[in-house]
């Protein structure tokens, strides 16, 4: 199954609610991805541009998109970005395929 890396930031109101009532949000994240047949591999909070990161496994892009849409639609986050991760073998396959594509630069 494909892997996905999500970066998120909570809205200030969400931090205020969590400060008043601390809660392990990794369990909620786990339930979301499991509902589409996936798996949560990790949930981390961080300093910096984003408040946290998730590593997910999902059956396909549509399943992961559904989870991302549900989370984003919940209103607790100020940002949520997901990146599809490629294995080394997938990247090698893409490189081999790219070799046969005849790219033409704009205006050339």
MARTI-187059 format. One record per atom (N, C-alpha, C, O): residue in one letter; x, y, z. Coordinates in steps of 0.05 Angstrom, whole numbers, plus 5000, padded with zeros to 4 digits. Each point is the difference from the previous one (the first is absolute). Example, Ala and Ser with C-alpha at 12.3 -4.5 7.8 and 13.67 -1.06 7.14 Angstrom:
BEGIN
A526448865156A498250245000A501850245000A502150005013S497250214973S501650245001S498550225014S501050225004
***
This chain:
BEGIN
X501749765000X498350245000X501850255000X502150005012X497050214975X501550254999X500250135027X498349975018X503950184986X500550155025X499550304994X500550094977X498750055043X499450284998X501150155025X499749905022X501450334973X501050175022X498250255001X499850144981X499049905042X498350245004X501450195019X501249925020X498550344974X501050215018X497550175007X498450074983X501349995043X497650145008X500750215021X502149985014X496250224988X500150205021X497250045011X498050014985X501850005042X497550055013X499350304998X501750175000X495749885000X499050285003X500550085029X500049835018X500350434988X500450085027X497949915020X500549935023X497050064967X497849915017X500349705008X499249925022X501949934959X500549715006X502149975022X499649845018X502650324980X502049995021X498850075027X500649885021X497750324979X498750095025X498249775012X500149955024X498449924958X498449775010X501749775010X499449895021X502850054965X501849795009X501450075026X500549835017X500250424987X501250095025X498149975023X500849935022X496750124973X497949975021X499349715005X499249925023X501049914957X499249725001X502049844984X499349924978X503150025032X502049854985X498949734990X498649865015X502250074961X498949764988X502149894980X501350164986X498949585012X501849874981X498649984973X498349834996X502350354986X498750024974X500949784981X498949974979X503349895028X500849784982X497949784999X499849864979X498750105042X497949804999X497850074980X498949834986X500450435013X498050094981X501149964972X498649914982X504050175013X501249974974X500049704992X499449944977X501249895041X500049714995X497349914991X499749844981X498250255032X497349914993X499250104973X498649864985X502350385007X499350104973X501249834978X498649924982X504050025020X501349854979X499149715000X499849874979X499750015044X499049735001X497349974988X499249784991X499250435010X497349994989X500049964969X498049924989X504350144998X500249954971X501949774994X500949964977X499849885043X501749774996X503050065001X501649844991X499150395021X502850085001X501249965028X498849875017X503650244987X501449975025X501550265006X501250124982X498849965043X501650225010X502749905009X500149835019X502150264968X502649915008X501450185020X501849925014X497250334988X501250185019X498550265002X498850094981X501450045042X498750255005X501950165018X500649915023X500450314968X502050165015X499150295001X498950114981X501750025041X499850295002X502850114996X502049865004X498250404987X502650114993X500050305006X498050135003X504449974998X500550295000X500450084971X500949844984X498550415009X500550094973X497650084984X498050085012X502249894962X497950094982X497349855005X497950124998X502349625008X497649845004X499949905029X502149965013X495550014997X499749905028X500449705002X500749905022X498849964956X500349715002X500249864973X499650124979X501149625023X500349844976X498849735005X500049895022X498949994956X498949735001X501249844978X500550104978X500049655027X500849814978X497849794999X499549865019X499250134957X497749834996X500649804978X501750044983X496849755018X499949804978X497049984992X498349965018X501150064957X497249994990X499949834975X502049974986X495749905009X499749834977X500650144973X501049884982X498350385017X500350154975X499750305005X499350085022X501150084957X499850295003X497250095007X499750195015X498349684975X497250085005X499449965030X498850175013X502149614998X499649955029X501450215017X498850105019X503749964974X501450205016X498850274996X499850165019X499349904957X498750264995X497550035017X499450215010X499149574993X497550005016X500750075029X498650165013X503549714997X500850065028X500950295003X499250145019X502449954962X500950285001X497750204998X500050205014X498049744969X497750184998X498450015025X499050215009X500649555004X498549995024X501450165023X498850145015X503849824987X501650145020X499950304995X499550165018X501149924957X500150284993X497250135004X499950235009X498049634985X497350105003X499150035029X498050135006X503549755013X499250015028X500550275013X498850065021X502850114967X500450275009X502050045023X500450235008X500949565001X501950035022X502850084991X501650085016X498949904958X502750054990X500150264984X498050084987X504350055015X500450244983X501449924974X499950154981X501449625019X501249904975X500349705002X500249885021X499650004955X500349714998X501049944972X498650064980X503849825017X501249944975X500849705000X501049905020X498649974958X500749714998X501849964975X499450104979X502749755025X501849934978X500049704996X500249855020X499550064955X500249724994X502949925000X501650144987X499149655028X502849925001X500549774980X498349814999X503950204987X500749784981X502249835012X501850105013X498149644982X502149835008X502450044981X499750134979X502649775028X502450024983X499449864973X500650104979X498149665023X499449854975X498050164982X500450004976X497650135036X498250164984X501450234987X499550064977X502450065037X501550234989X501849904977X500350134980X501049635024X501649894978X498349944976X500950064977X496749845026X498249954978X499350264986X500050014975X499550205041X499350264988X502450114984X499750124979X502749855032X502450094986X500449854973X500750124980X498849625020X500249854976X497950084979X500650024976X497050045034X497950094982X500650284989X499550064977X501650115040X500650284992X502150004978X500050184984X501749625016X502149994979X498849994972X501250114981X496549775016X498749984974X498250234993X498950004978X500750195039X498350234995X501750224987X502050085011X497150024966X501550204986X498850285008X498050094989X503450035030X499150265010X501050224982X502250004990X496050205006X500750234984X499650255018X497850045010X504350124994X499850245017X498250204987X499750014975X498950165041X498250204989X501650184981X502250095006X496649974971X501350174981X502249884983X501150134983X499549625022X502249874985X499149894973X501649894985
***
